[in-house]
Amino acid sequence: MTGAGVHVHETAPARVLIGPGARRNVPSEVGRLGAERVFILATNSAARAADECRAELGSRAVGRFDGAVVHTPVHVTEAALDLVLASRADVVVAFGGGSATGLSKALSARTGLPQVVVPTTYAGSEVTPVLGETRDGVKTTRRDPAILPGTVVYDPELTLSMPRGLTLTSALNALAHAVEALWAVDASAYTDALATEAVSSIVQALSRVLDAPPGPAGTTDLAGREQLQAGAWLAGCCLAQTRMGLHHQLAHALGGSFDLPHAELHALLLPHVTAYNLPAAPAARERLARAVGGDPTEVLATLAARHDGARRLRDLDVPRDRLRAVAERVAAAPYPNPAPVDVDSVTGLLERTW
Protein backbone atom coordinates (compact mmCIF):
# COMPACT_ATOMS: atom_id res chain seq x y z
CA MET A 1 0.00 0.00 0.00
CA THR A 2 1.39 3.40 -1.01
CA GLY A 3 1.23 6.47 1.19
CA ALA A 4 -0.51 9.75 0.43
CA GLY A 5 1.24 11.79 -2.26
CA VAL A 6 3.21 8.79 -3.60
CA HIS A 7 3.09 8.46 -7.38
CA VAL A 8 3.27 5.00 -8.90
CA HIS A 9 4.36 4.63 -12.52
CA GLU A 10 4.17 1.37 -14.44
CA THR A 11 4.95 0.85 -18.12
CA ALA A 12 3.57 -2.19 -19.90
CA PRO A 13 5.91 -3.97 -22.34
CA ALA A 14 5.16 -3.29 -26.01
CA ARG A 15 7.00 -3.37 -29.32
CA VAL A 16 6.62 -0.46 -31.76
CA LEU A 17 7.87 -0.25 -35.34
CA ILE A 18 7.64 3.08 -37.16
CA GLY A 19 8.73 4.31 -40.58
CA PRO A 20 7.87 4.13 -44.29
CA GLY A 21 7.32 0.53 -45.37
CA ALA A 22 7.10 -0.76 -41.79
CA ARG A 23 3.94 -2.74 -42.68
CA ARG A 24 6.07 -5.18 -44.66
CA ASN A 25 7.48 -6.41 -41.35
CA VAL A 26 4.13 -7.80 -40.19
CA PRO A 27 4.83 -11.40 -41.32
CA SER A 28 8.15 -11.42 -39.47
CA GLU A 29 6.53 -9.88 -36.40
CA VAL A 30 3.97 -12.67 -36.43
CA GLY A 31 6.87 -15.12 -36.64
CA ARG A 32 8.52 -13.51 -33.59
CA LEU A 33 5.40 -14.38 -31.62
CA GLY A 34 5.64 -18.01 -32.69
CA ALA A 35 2.22 -17.74 -34.33
CA GLU A 36 1.26 -19.88 -37.30
CA ARG A 37 -2.44 -19.14 -37.81
CA VAL A 38 -3.24 -15.46 -38.46
CA PHE A 39 -6.69 -13.91 -38.34
CA ILE A 40 -6.82 -10.54 -40.14
CA LEU A 41 -9.12 -7.64 -39.26
CA ALA A 42 -9.52 -4.67 -41.58
CA THR A 43 -11.68 -1.62 -42.12
CA ASN A 44 -12.73 -0.83 -45.70
CA SER A 45 -10.15 1.94 -45.97
CA ALA A 46 -7.37 -0.50 -45.05
CA ALA A 47 -8.51 -3.34 -47.32
CA ARG A 48 -5.60 -2.97 -49.75
CA ALA A 49 -2.97 -3.16 -46.98
CA ALA A 50 -4.77 -6.19 -45.53
CA ASP A 51 -4.82 -7.84 -48.97
CA GLU A 52 -1.09 -7.24 -49.32
CA CYS A 53 -0.40 -8.75 -45.91
CA ARG A 54 -2.62 -11.75 -46.56
CA ALA A 55 -0.72 -12.49 -49.76
CA GLU A 56 2.62 -12.26 -47.93
CA LEU A 57 1.41 -14.54 -45.13
CA GLY A 58 0.23 -17.20 -47.56
CA SER A 59 -1.17 -20.27 -45.84
CA ARG A 60 -0.59 -18.72 -42.41
CA ALA A 61 -3.61 -16.43 -43.04
CA VAL A 62 -6.57 -18.51 -41.87
CA GLY A 63 -9.40 -15.98 -41.64
CA ARG A 64 -10.50 -12.40 -42.13
CA PHE A 65 -13.21 -10.01 -40.96
CA ASP A 66 -13.79 -6.61 -42.58
CA GLY A 67 -16.79 -5.50 -40.54
CA ALA A 68 -15.23 -3.42 -37.74
CA VAL A 69 -17.33 -0.35 -36.93
CA VAL A 70 -17.06 2.66 -34.64
CA HIS A 71 -17.61 2.32 -30.87
CA THR A 72 -17.02 -1.48 -30.93
CA PRO A 73 -20.61 -2.75 -30.71
CA VAL A 74 -20.77 -6.05 -28.83
CA HIS A 75 -22.90 -7.73 -31.51
CA VAL A 76 -20.19 -7.06 -34.12
CA THR A 77 -17.52 -8.45 -31.80
CA GLU A 78 -19.58 -11.60 -31.26
CA ALA A 79 -19.94 -12.12 -35.02
CA ALA A 80 -16.18 -11.76 -35.50
CA LEU A 81 -15.50 -14.00 -32.51
CA ASP A 82 -17.36 -16.89 -34.11
CA LEU A 83 -15.06 -16.66 -37.13
CA VAL A 84 -11.91 -16.38 -35.01
CA LEU A 85 -12.79 -19.46 -32.99
CA ALA A 86 -13.69 -21.44 -36.10
CA SER A 87 -10.35 -20.53 -37.71
CA ARG A 88 -8.34 -21.73 -34.68
CA ALA A 89 -6.19 -18.59 -35.04
CA ASP A 90 -3.29 -17.99 -32.68
CA VAL A 91 -2.81 -14.26 -33.40
CA VAL A 92 -4.92 -11.32 -34.55
CA VAL A 93 -3.54 -8.74 -37.00
CA ALA A 94 -5.61 -5.55 -37.37
CA PHE A 95 -5.39 -2.93 -40.12
CA GLY A 96 -7.32 0.33 -39.81
CA GLY A 97 -8.24 3.11 -37.42
CA GLY A 98 -9.74 3.01 -33.97
CA SER A 99 -12.58 0.71 -35.05
CA ALA A 100 -10.19 -2.05 -36.11
CA THR A 101 -8.06 -1.58 -33.00
CA GLY A 102 -11.11 -1.67 -30.75
CA LEU A 103 -12.33 -4.91 -32.32
CA SER A 104 -8.87 -6.44 -32.03
CA LYS A 105 -8.78 -5.58 -28.33
CA ALA A 106 -12.29 -6.94 -27.77
CA LEU A 107 -11.39 -10.23 -29.46
CA SER A 108 -8.13 -10.50 -27.55
CA ALA A 109 -9.94 -9.82 -24.27
CA ARG A 110 -12.26 -12.75 -25.03
CA THR A 111 -9.66 -15.20 -26.34
CA GLY A 112 -6.28 -14.20 -24.92
CA LEU A 113 -4.83 -14.02 -28.45
CA PRO A 114 -1.83 -11.72 -29.02
CA GLN A 115 -2.33 -8.70 -31.25
CA VAL A 116 -0.35 -6.99 -34.00
CA VAL A 117 -2.02 -3.66 -34.82
CA VAL A 118 -1.27 -1.58 -37.92
CA PRO A 119 -2.98 1.84 -37.50
CA THR A 120 -4.02 3.80 -40.58
CA THR A 121 -5.25 6.86 -38.66
CA TYR A 122 -3.92 8.81 -35.68
CA ALA A 123 -6.23 7.37 -33.02
CA GLY A 124 -3.52 6.46 -30.51
CA SER A 125 -5.72 3.79 -28.90
CA GLU A 126 -3.41 1.09 -30.20
CA VAL A 127 -0.97 1.79 -27.34
CA THR A 128 -3.53 1.88 -24.54
CA PRO A 129 -4.88 -0.87 -22.28
CA VAL A 130 -8.35 0.70 -22.59
CA LEU A 131 -11.32 -0.91 -24.33
CA GLY A 132 -14.61 0.87 -24.96
CA GLU A 133 -17.57 -1.26 -26.01
CA THR A 134 -21.17 -0.36 -26.84
CA ARG A 135 -24.23 -2.38 -25.92
CA ASP A 136 -27.80 -1.10 -26.38
CA GLY A 137 -26.59 2.44 -27.05
CA VAL A 138 -24.47 2.66 -23.89
CA LYS A 139 -20.68 2.79 -24.21
CA THR A 140 -18.63 1.57 -21.27
CA THR A 141 -14.86 1.44 -20.88
CA ARG A 142 -12.53 -0.78 -18.95
CA ARG A 143 -8.81 -0.79 -18.40
CA ASP A 144 -6.71 -3.96 -18.18
CA PRO A 145 -3.02 -4.48 -19.05
CA ALA A 146 -4.02 -7.66 -20.91
CA ILE A 147 -5.96 -5.53 -23.44
CA LEU A 148 -2.83 -3.68 -24.63
CA PRO A 149 -1.65 -4.79 -28.10
CA GLY A 150 1.83 -6.29 -27.86
CA THR A 151 3.05 -5.06 -31.26
CA VAL A 152 2.18 -1.85 -33.11
CA VAL A 153 3.38 -1.08 -36.63
CA TYR A 154 3.24 2.55 -37.81
CA ASP A 155 3.71 3.06 -41.55
CA PRO A 156 3.10 6.65 -42.75
CA GLU A 157 2.59 5.35 -46.29
CA LEU A 158 -0.73 3.90 -45.12
CA THR A 159 -1.99 7.40 -44.24
CA LEU A 160 -1.48 8.86 -47.74
CA SER A 161 -5.00 7.96 -48.83
CA MET A 162 -6.67 9.49 -45.77
CA PRO A 163 -9.16 12.21 -46.70
CA ARG A 164 -8.14 15.68 -45.54
CA GLY A 165 -11.03 15.88 -43.09
CA LEU A 166 -10.17 12.60 -41.43
CA THR A 167 -6.50 13.59 -41.26
CA LEU A 168 -7.53 16.66 -39.27
CA THR A 169 -10.12 15.07 -36.98
CA SER A 170 -8.03 11.96 -36.34
CA ALA A 171 -5.03 14.07 -35.34
CA LEU A 172 -7.23 16.17 -33.04
CA ASN A 173 -8.52 12.94 -31.51
CA ALA A 174 -4.95 12.00 -30.65
CA LEU A 175 -4.27 15.54 -29.44
CA ALA A 176 -7.18 15.22 -27.01
CA HIS A 177 -5.46 12.28 -25.29
CA ALA A 178 -2.38 14.41 -24.61
CA VAL A 179 -4.25 17.57 -23.62
CA GLU A 180 -6.41 15.73 -21.11
CA ALA A 181 -3.37 13.98 -19.64
CA LEU A 182 -1.96 17.39 -18.65
CA TRP A 183 -4.82 18.04 -16.24
CA ALA A 184 -5.31 14.40 -15.19
CA VAL A 185 -5.62 13.72 -11.47
CA ASP A 186 -2.76 11.22 -11.69
CA ALA A 187 -0.45 13.17 -14.02
CA SER A 188 3.27 12.67 -13.37
CA ALA A 189 6.57 14.03 -14.64
CA TYR A 190 6.58 11.16 -17.14
CA THR A 191 3.11 11.85 -18.54
CA ASP A 192 3.71 15.62 -18.55
CA ALA A 193 6.79 15.08 -20.70
CA LEU A 194 4.98 12.70 -23.06
CA ALA A 195 1.96 14.97 -23.34
CA THR A 196 3.96 18.14 -23.97
CA GLU A 197 5.99 16.49 -26.74
CA ALA A 198 2.86 14.89 -28.24
CA VAL A 199 1.02 18.22 -28.36
CA SER A 200 3.99 20.02 -29.86
CA SER A 201 4.58 17.31 -32.50
CA ILE A 202 0.95 17.05 -33.55
CA VAL A 203 0.30 20.80 -33.73
CA GLN A 204 3.48 21.42 -35.74
CA ALA A 205 3.01 18.51 -38.13
CA LEU A 206 -0.73 18.84 -38.67
CA SER A 207 -0.58 22.22 -40.39
CA ARG A 208 2.32 20.99 -42.52
CA VAL A 209 0.39 17.95 -43.68
CA LEU A 210 -2.85 19.85 -44.29
CA ASP A 211 -1.02 22.51 -46.31
CA ALA A 212 1.12 20.08 -48.35
CA PRO A 213 0.41 20.11 -52.09
CA PRO A 214 -1.97 17.37 -53.27
CA GLY A 215 -0.48 14.13 -54.54
CA PRO A 216 -1.99 11.16 -56.40
CA ALA A 217 -3.67 9.94 -53.21
CA GLY A 218 -4.27 13.08 -51.17
CA THR A 219 -1.75 15.39 -49.55
CA THR A 220 1.85 14.29 -49.39
CA ASP A 221 4.60 15.17 -46.86
CA LEU A 222 5.51 11.70 -45.67
CA ALA A 223 7.84 13.09 -42.98
CA GLY A 224 5.03 15.18 -41.54
CA ARG A 225 2.74 12.15 -41.49
CA GLU A 226 5.37 10.11 -39.67
CA GLN A 227 5.65 12.95 -37.15
CA LEU A 228 1.87 12.83 -36.68
CA GLN A 229 2.08 9.08 -36.09
CA ALA A 230 4.85 9.59 -33.54
CA GLY A 231 2.79 12.26 -31.80
CA ALA A 232 -0.26 10.01 -31.76
CA TRP A 233 1.87 7.20 -30.31
CA LEU A 234 3.02 9.46 -27.46
CA ALA A 235 -0.50 10.79 -26.94
CA GLY A 236 -1.81 7.24 -26.71
CA CYS A 237 0.85 6.47 -24.13
CA CYS A 238 -0.49 9.41 -22.10
CA LEU A 239 -3.97 7.91 -22.20
CA ALA A 240 -2.51 4.58 -21.14
CA GLN A 241 -0.91 6.14 -18.05
CA THR A 242 -3.55 8.60 -16.81
CA ARG A 243 -7.22 8.55 -15.90
CA MET A 244 -9.63 10.09 -18.38
CA GLY A 245 -11.53 13.26 -17.52
CA LEU A 246 -14.56 15.17 -18.74
CA HIS A 247 -13.48 15.34 -22.38
CA HIS A 248 -13.35 11.58 -22.85
CA GLN A 249 -16.41 11.02 -20.68
CA LEU A 250 -18.46 13.35 -22.90
CA ALA A 251 -17.09 11.70 -26.05
CA HIS A 252 -18.12 8.28 -24.75
CA ALA A 253 -21.54 9.43 -23.53
CA LEU A 254 -22.41 11.27 -26.73
CA GLY A 255 -20.85 8.76 -29.08
CA GLY A 256 -22.56 5.78 -27.50
CA SER A 257 -25.96 7.50 -27.21
CA PHE A 258 -26.14 8.94 -30.73
CA ASP A 259 -23.72 6.71 -32.68
CA LEU A 260 -21.49 9.64 -33.63
CA PRO A 261 -18.21 9.57 -35.60
CA HIS A 262 -15.51 9.21 -32.97
CA ALA A 263 -12.72 11.41 -34.37
CA GLU A 264 -15.08 14.18 -35.48
CA LEU A 265 -16.69 14.23 -32.04
CA HIS A 266 -13.32 14.54 -30.29
CA ALA A 267 -12.30 17.32 -32.66
CA LEU A 268 -15.34 19.51 -32.01
CA LEU A 269 -15.38 18.87 -28.25
CA LEU A 270 -11.70 19.60 -27.63
CA PRO A 271 -11.65 23.43 -27.82
CA HIS A 272 -14.80 23.73 -25.69
CA VAL A 273 -13.66 21.34 -22.94
CA THR A 274 -10.21 22.95 -22.94
CA ALA A 275 -11.74 26.41 -22.48
CA TYR A 276 -13.88 25.03 -19.66
CA ASN A 277 -11.07 23.26 -17.81
CA LEU A 278 -7.98 25.44 -18.16
CA PRO A 279 -9.05 28.16 -15.69
CA ALA A 280 -9.06 25.40 -13.06
CA ALA A 281 -5.77 23.86 -14.27
CA PRO A 282 -3.08 26.57 -14.36
CA ALA A 283 -0.13 24.16 -14.62
CA ALA A 284 -1.73 22.44 -17.63
CA ARG A 285 -2.43 25.82 -19.19
CA GLU A 286 1.22 26.85 -18.85
CA ARG A 287 2.53 23.63 -20.37
CA LEU A 288 0.02 23.78 -23.22
CA ALA A 289 0.86 27.39 -23.98
CA ARG A 290 4.55 26.50 -24.30
CA ALA A 291 3.77 23.47 -26.46
CA VAL A 292 1.51 25.29 -28.93
CA GLY A 293 3.27 28.64 -28.85
CA GLY A 294 0.22 30.71 -27.90
CA ASP A 295 -3.14 30.68 -26.19
CA PRO A 296 -4.10 26.99 -26.06
CA THR A 297 -7.84 27.46 -26.55
CA GLU A 298 -7.33 29.77 -29.52
CA VAL A 299 -4.81 27.45 -31.18
CA LEU A 300 -7.05 24.41 -30.75
CA ALA A 301 -10.12 26.30 -31.93
CA THR A 302 -8.25 27.52 -35.01
CA LEU A 303 -7.21 23.97 -35.88
CA ALA A 304 -10.72 22.63 -35.34
CA ALA A 305 -12.13 25.41 -37.52
CA ARG A 306 -10.15 24.06 -40.49
CA HIS A 307 -12.56 21.13 -40.66
CA ASP A 308 -14.94 21.29 -43.63
CA GLY A 309 -17.37 18.92 -41.91
CA ALA A 310 -19.27 18.99 -38.63
CA ARG A 311 -18.00 21.60 -36.16
CA ARG A 312 -20.96 21.67 -33.76
CA LEU A 313 -23.07 18.99 -32.12
CA ARG A 314 -26.09 20.25 -34.07
CA ASP A 315 -24.19 19.45 -37.28
CA LEU A 316 -24.13 15.81 -36.12
CA ASP A 317 -27.91 15.86 -35.59
CA VAL A 318 -27.65 15.59 -31.82
CA PRO A 319 -31.08 16.58 -30.40
CA ARG A 320 -30.73 19.72 -28.29
CA ASP A 321 -33.49 18.57 -25.94
CA ARG A 322 -31.42 15.54 -24.93
CA LEU A 323 -28.30 17.41 -23.87
CA ARG A 324 -29.39 17.75 -20.26
CA ALA A 325 -30.02 14.01 -20.02
CA VAL A 326 -26.43 13.41 -21.17
CA ALA A 327 -25.20 15.92 -18.58
CA GLU A 328 -27.19 14.17 -15.86
CA ARG A 329 -25.65 10.81 -16.74
CA VAL A 330 -22.13 12.31 -16.75
CA ALA A 331 -22.63 14.18 -13.47
CA ALA A 332 -24.05 11.08 -11.78
CA ALA A 333 -20.69 9.28 -12.12
CA PRO A 334 -18.09 11.90 -13.09
CA TYR A 335 -14.57 11.13 -14.21
CA PRO A 336 -11.95 13.10 -12.23
CA ASN A 337 -11.73 16.59 -13.68
CA PRO A 338 -10.20 19.93 -12.60
CA ALA A 339 -13.39 21.98 -13.20
CA PRO A 340 -16.74 21.10 -11.60
CA VAL A 341 -18.79 18.31 -13.18
CA ASP A 342 -22.36 19.17 -12.21
CA VAL A 343 -25.53 19.00 -14.29
CA ASP A 344 -25.90 22.73 -14.94
CA SER A 345 -22.23 23.32 -15.80
CA VAL A 346 -22.02 20.33 -18.14
CA THR A 347 -25.34 21.24 -19.77
CA GLY A 348 -23.96 24.72 -20.44
CA LEU A 349 -20.80 23.25 -21.95
CA LEU A 350 -22.86 20.97 -24.20
CA GLU A 351 -25.11 23.86 -25.22
CA ARG A 352 -22.06 25.85 -26.31
CA THR A 353 -20.76 22.86 -28.24
CA TRP A 354 -24.21 22.33 -29.80
Backbone hydrogen bonds, N-H to C=O, Kabsch-Sander energy under -0.5 kcal/mol:
donor,donor_aa,acceptor,acceptor_aa,energy
6,V,3,G,-1.7
7,H,5,G,-0.5
12,A,10,E,-0.5
15,R,150,G,-2.5
17,L,152,V,-2.7
19,G,154,Y,-1.8
22,A,19,G,-2.2
24,R,21,G,-1.9
25,N,22,A,-2.2
26,V,23,R,-1.8
29,E,25,N,-2.3
30,V,26,V,-2.5
31,G,27,P,-1.9
32,R,28,S,-2.0
33,L,29,E,-1.1
34,G,31,G,-1.6
35,A,30,V,-1.7
38,V,60,R,-3.7
39,F,91,V,-2.5
40,I,38,V,-0.5
40,I,63,G,-2.6
41,L,93,V,-3.0
42,A,65,F,-1.9
43,T,95,F,-1.3
46,A,43,T,-1.3
47,A,44,N,-1.4
50,A,46,A,-2.2
51,D,47,A,-2.6
52,E,48,R,-2.3
53,C,49,A,-2.2
54,R,50,A,-2.6
55,A,51,D,-2.2
56,E,52,E,-1.9
57,L,53,C,-2.3
58,G,54,R,-1.5
60,R,57,L,-1.8
61,A,58,G,-1.7
62,V,38,V,-2.5
62,V,60,R,-0.7
63,G,38,V,-1.0
65,F,40,I,-2.2
68,A,42,A,-0.6
72,T,69,V,-1.3
74,V,134,T,-2.3
76,V,73,P,-0.6
77,T,73,P,-1.9
78,E,74,V,-2.4
79,A,75,H,-1.5
80,A,76,V,-2.3
81,L,77,T,-2.6
82,D,78,E,-1.6
83,L,79,A,-1.1
84,V,80,A,-2.3
85,L,81,L,-2.7
86,A,82,D,-2.0
87,S,83,L,-1.8
88,R,84,V,-0.8
88,R,85,L,-0.7
89,A,84,V,-1.3
90,D,37,R,-3.0
91,V,37,R,-1.0
92,V,114,P,-2.3
93,V,39,F,-2.7
94,A,116,V,-2.4
95,F,41,L,-2.4
96,G,118,V,-1.8
101,T,97,G,-2.0
102,G,98,G,-2.7
103,L,99,S,-2.1
104,S,100,A,-2.3
105,K,101,T,-2.6
106,A,102,G,-2.4
107,L,103,L,-2.5
108,S,104,S,-2.5
109,A,105,K,-2.7
110,R,106,A,-1.1
111,T,107,L,-1.6
112,G,108,S,-3.4
116,V,92,V,-2.4
117,V,151,T,-2.6
118,V,94,A,-3.5
120,T,96,G,-1.6
121,T,96,G,-0.5
127,V,124,G,-1.6
128,T,125,S,-1.6
131,L,142,R,-2.6
133,E,140,T,-2.6
134,T,72,T,-1.6
135,R,138,V,-2.3
138,V,135,R,-1.6
139,K,137,G,-0.5
140,T,133,E,-2.6
140,T,138,V,-0.5
142,R,131,L,-1.9
144,D,129,P,-2.5
147,I,144,D,-2.4
148,L,144,D,-0.5
148,L,145,P,-1.0
150,G,115,Q,-0.6
151,T,115,Q,-1.4
152,V,15,R,-2.7
153,V,117,V,-2.7
154,Y,17,L,-3.7
154,Y,152,V,-0.5
155,D,119,P,-0.5
155,D,153,V,-0.6
158,L,155,D,-2.0
159,T,156,P,-1.7
160,L,157,E,-1.0
162,M,159,T,-1.6
167,T,163,P,-2.4
168,L,164,R,-2.1
169,T,165,G,-2.6
170,S,166,L,-2.7
171,A,167,T,-1.7
172,L,168,L,-2.1
173,N,169,T,-1.9
174,A,170,S,-2.0
175,L,171,A,-2.5
176,A,172,L,-2.0
177,H,173,N,-1.0
177,H,174,A,-0.7
178,A,174,A,-1.3
179,V,175,L,-2.8
180,E,176,A,-2.4
181,A,177,H,-1.3
182,L,178,A,-1.1
182,L,179,V,-0.8
183,W,179,V,-0.6
183,W,180,E,-0.8
184,A,181,A,-0.8
187,A,184,A,-1.4
192,D,188,S,-2.8
193,A,189,A,-1.9
194,L,190,Y,-2.3
195,A,191,T,-3.0
196,T,192,D,-2.5
197,E,193,A,-2.1
198,A,194,L,-2.6
199,V,195,A,-2.8
200,S,196,T,-2.3
201,S,197,E,-2.7
202,I,198,A,-2.6
203,V,199,V,-2.6
204,Q,200,S,-2.2
205,A,201,S,-2.5
206,L,202,I,-2.6
207,S,203,V,-1.1
208,R,204,Q,-1.1
209,V,205,A,-2.7
210,L,206,L,-2.7
211,D,207,S,-2.1
212,A,208,R,-0.7
212,A,209,V,-0.7
215,G,218,G,-4.2
218,G,215,G,-1.2
220,T,213,P,-1.3
225,R,221,D,-1.8
226,E,222,L,-2.3
227,Q,223,A,-2.0
228,L,224,G,-2.1
229,Q,225,R,-2.2
230,A,226,E,-2.5
231,G,227,Q,-2.5
232,A,228,L,-2.6
233,W,229,Q,-2.4
234,L,230,A,-2.3
235,A,231,G,-2.6
236,G,232,A,-2.6
237,C,233,W,-2.0
238,C,234,L,-1.7
239,L,235,A,-1.9
240,A,236,G,-2.0
241,Q,237,C,-1.0
241,Q,238,C,-0.8
242,T,238,C,-1.4
249,Q,245,G,-2.1
250,L,246,L,-2.8
251,A,247,H,-2.1
252,H,248,H,-2.5
253,A,249,Q,-2.6
254,L,250,L,-2.9
255,G,251,A,-2.2
256,G,252,H,-2.4
257,S,253,A,-1.6
258,F,254,L,-2.5
259,D,255,G,-1.2
260,L,255,G,-0.7
265,L,261,P,-2.2
266,H,262,H,-2.3
267,A,263,A,-2.4
268,L,264,E,-2.0
269,L,265,L,-2.0
270,L,266,H,-2.2
272,H,268,L,-0.5
273,V,269,L,-2.6
274,T,270,L,-2.4
275,A,271,P,-2.2
276,Y,272,H,-1.7
277,N,273,V,-2.4
278,L,274,T,-2.5
280,A,277,N,-1.8
281,A,278,L,-1.8
285,R,281,A,-2.2
286,E,282,P,-2.2
287,R,283,A,-2.2
288,L,284,A,-2.7
289,A,285,R,-2.4
290,R,286,E,-1.9
291,A,287,R,-2.2
292,V,288,L,-2.5
293,G,289,A,-1.5
294,G,289,A,-1.2
299,V,295,D,-2.6
300,L,296,P,-2.6
301,A,297,T,-2.5
302,T,298,E,-2.4
303,L,299,V,-2.1
304,A,300,L,-2.6
305,A,301,A,-2.0
306,R,303,L,-1.5
307,H,304,A,-1.6
313,L,353,T,-1.9
315,D,312,R,-0.7
316,L,312,R,-0.6
316,L,313,L,-1.1
317,D,314,R,-1.5
318,V,313,L,-1.8
322,R,319,P,-1.7
323,L,320,R,-1.5
326,V,322,R,-1.6
327,A,323,L,-2.4
328,E,324,R,-2.5
329,R,325,A,-1.9
330,V,326,V,-2.3
331,A,327,A,-2.8
332,A,328,E,-1.5
333,A,329,R,-0.7
333,A,330,V,-0.8
342,D,340,P,-0.5
346,V,342,D,-2.6
347,T,343,V,-2.4
348,G,344,D,-2.2
349,L,345,S,-2.2
350,L,346,V,-2.6
351,E,347,T,-2.6
352,R,348,G,-2.2
353,T,349,L,-1.9
354,W,350,L,-2.6
